[in-house]
Amino acid sequence: MYYRNLEKERSGLENALKNEHLDFSAAFMVVQDLHQLVRACPEIIRQETILALKNVLEDSKHTSQTQSFFLYREAADALSSIPVLSVDESLSKKSIFFLKQIVNTGSGMQQRAATEAMGSLPLQICGPMIPENRFEKIPHANWDDILNLNNITVCNSPVFLGRSLVAPINNRSEILVVKLAVTEKALELIKKEAEWMHYLSSHGYFPHLGLKIPQPLRINASYLFRLKKLPVRPPERSDINSKHNYAIAYIAHKDYFSYPNDHRKTRQLTKDKFREVILKNSRLLGKLTSLGIIHSAPIPLFHNRVQRNRREDQGVYEWHHGGRLDRWLYSCRHPNFGITGIRDFEHLISHQGSSRELYRHIGRQILSLLLVTGSYFRNFEADKVGLDQYRNPVDVRYLFDKPLLQELLQGIFQEYYNGFVEENFCGDIPFDIEQLSTRMIEEMGVDRHMEEILRVADQIEMTKNEFTDFLATRGYSQEEIESFNKGAADITIQTGPHLGGFNQRISVPELIQCLEVASAYCIGNRYMEKDRFNRAF
């Protein structure tokens, strides 16, 4: 009797969804009830249940509703719960087939709901626990101590690259790097970086993929030490102290600081070499992520850099929200991947969370790869940026090789997918490469969005020196800076190019759609390959 009542309830909910006159609120309540029933009693799921949920996702009559996404999300989540809960393989395959159909052919909120649901299928991915290198007393060392304790002879005096001292090692294709910490947060990060280097190298990760992992050095058994005195003067306007800096040291390949999209003419890669490097790193990032080792910042991405100090999210870009992307070309200047593979291991995190978190990490990594690809073409003429002498946006669309861009878009997805799913991708690419490449060239090749607004609230948060430095680094003269009354009014600054106007949507929504679909395919196919049927669907 109890089972018969459940069958009757299920059938009644499915029939209710067939009612053409069902309004939005009623439809949401019915879908919610059906979802709860599916989760509580998966044994009563039938093909009619799957078809009813599919029809909700395909029906566009509610798309004009402000809250339509919540209806579609409920239906998509119910559909994605079936392969997880049902013991009937045919029903599981059918529900995934229809969910993927919406991912492939849907649009707007319906597609977004389907991609997020598919991207939430549970994966058995848990990252490693990295043992910490703890010492009560942090040792002190000078430059010569580092050399002598590790039997290193360098060719020249070190030079600063960012906050690292770098020197080539005699008779070896390697460099010595001493990376400094200038803040408490940076101190924890460089310590973690050395621990990740040790873990990855000791476990023999990916030499076949060309990942060259630096070798961290110990000073009196500790990776972390205090550098007593800098061997060379730090750069002007640097926040590096002249002595007593916390630091780590490591030996890296000589190409560790080579960038795939270098803006310097003498350092630019050929198109063939760039293809090789970007595709290798795509597979590498996918493979690491499949093991729960997440590079959280292949490039620094922000929705709004200037508001970092007063936003809870520090202005970091959340791609799934589709907002404007701040200073995209600047973000690509020094990517954390290159000829030797990934770098800046301080940004590695061990995944211990949900598939939804993985879905967002995957999108962020693929976005980084696509943006660096766009910047590669822009950097053929890196000085052409912003507005011309007539205040018109610079137009350098001619720099883009569209056939090559399309080849790279396809290759980045395939290689990332192959690394993450651990199977070659088969079939048609699940997003429109022609449309995406056209729109990327249109928006990345014309600097339409240059404005950044320094709000009064952000000015108030700054000290006088921070306010002066902020404007100085954005091209204002001392005389111009002195003309501003800090905190009196918003200040409009030309700092782009950005992808989208200030506090607006991203100007390439096709890019977000691509990330949604690509991330969903990676999670969904990984689930079906590894966790459910152990074969493609």
Secondary structure, 3 states (H helix, E strand, C coil): CHHHHHHHHHHHHHHHHCCCCCCHHHHHHHHHHHHHHHHHCHHHCCHHHHHHHHHHHHCCCCCCCCCHHHHHHHHHHHHHHHHHHCCCHHHHHHHHHHHHHHHHHCCHHHHHHHHHHHCCCCCCCCCCCCCCCCCCCCCEECHHHHHHHCCCCECCCCEEECCEEEEEECCCCEEEEEEEECCHHHHHHHHHHHHHHHHHHHCCCCHHHCCCCCEEECECCECCEEECCCCCCCCCCCCCCCCCEEEEEEEEECCCCCCCCCCCHHHCCCHHHHHHHHHHHHHHHHHHHHCCEEECCCCCCECCHHHCCCCCCCCECCHHHCECECCHHHHCCCCCEECCEECCHHHEEECCCCHHHHHHHHHHHHHHHHHHHHHHHHHHHCCCCCECCCCCECECHHHCCHHHHHHHHHHHHHHHHHHHHCCCCCCCCCCCHHHHHHHHHHHHCECCCCEEEECHHHHHHCCHHHHHHHHHCCCCCHHHHHHCCCCCCCEEEECCCCECCCCCECCCHHHHHHHHHHHHHHHHHHHHHHHHCCCCC
